[in-house]
Amino acid sequence: MELSLQLQEIGLRLVLAVLLGMIIGIERELTQKTAGLRTHTLVTLGSAVFTMISVSNMQAHDLLHFRMEQDVSRIAASVVSGIGFIGGGAVLRHGASVRGLTTAASLWMAASIGMLVGTGNYGTSTMATALTVFILVIVRKLNRYFLHKQPKEYSLLRLRVVVEKEKAHHLQTWLEHSFGNDILEGETTTTTADEIHYAYTLNVGGRAVNTSDISRRLSLLEGVTCSSFKLFQEED
């Protein structure tokens, strides 16, 4: 492997790492997973950078004809173990169910692809990215068709609400009273001078959900200006 890294080569590796990470991240983002576009892109880019640091250290030692007792490739090994902490953050447990294992695995793959790019293996990294997306998209559909021919019941409800900033406490009180422990996560997506945009994920556990009734009850809340719903299956 050629250890000398010119500025053009460095730029090529960094850009390719970003592009390949984005390809995986877009699929995770579209399916509304805990780790999406930015996370996968940063993991791939960071892995490539750390790998290039390792390569640069090898180059420096070679030029100085100096051999260290500590193996400089341990930087790459640390990336493999360190990505486990990020992947662990993508795994969520709610009752007896565990969500996010596939997303954690995709982060692990993103790190390995970044390491491939960092060592200059462009073809292998591109093929690995294509196979990763194939597994995430096509294999998921095959799994549904062959192993789950009967459609699953919806288990999660994504609720988006726009509320006046001064009336936001009314929404919080209503959600706690209406759903309580069924609220898996909530986040503020946008804040303007007058309004706050909230996104909540609710565990409906396959129950029949009357979104029209929820919409009606939300419309009666003081300060709520807009709301939308999306039911989806609990998947990794």
Secondary structure, DSSP 8 states (H G I E B T S, - for coil): ------HHHHHHHHHHHHHHHHHHHHHHHHTT-SS-HHHHHHHHHHHHHHHHHHHHHHHHHHHTT---SS-TTHHHHHHHHHHHHHHHHH-EEETTEEE-HHHHHHHHHHHHHHHHHHTT-HHHHHHHHHHHHHIIIIIHHHHHHHH--S-----EEEEEEEEEGGGHHHHHHHHHHHTGGGEEEEEEEEE-SSEEEEEEEEE-TT----HHHHHHHHHTSTTEEEEEEEEE----
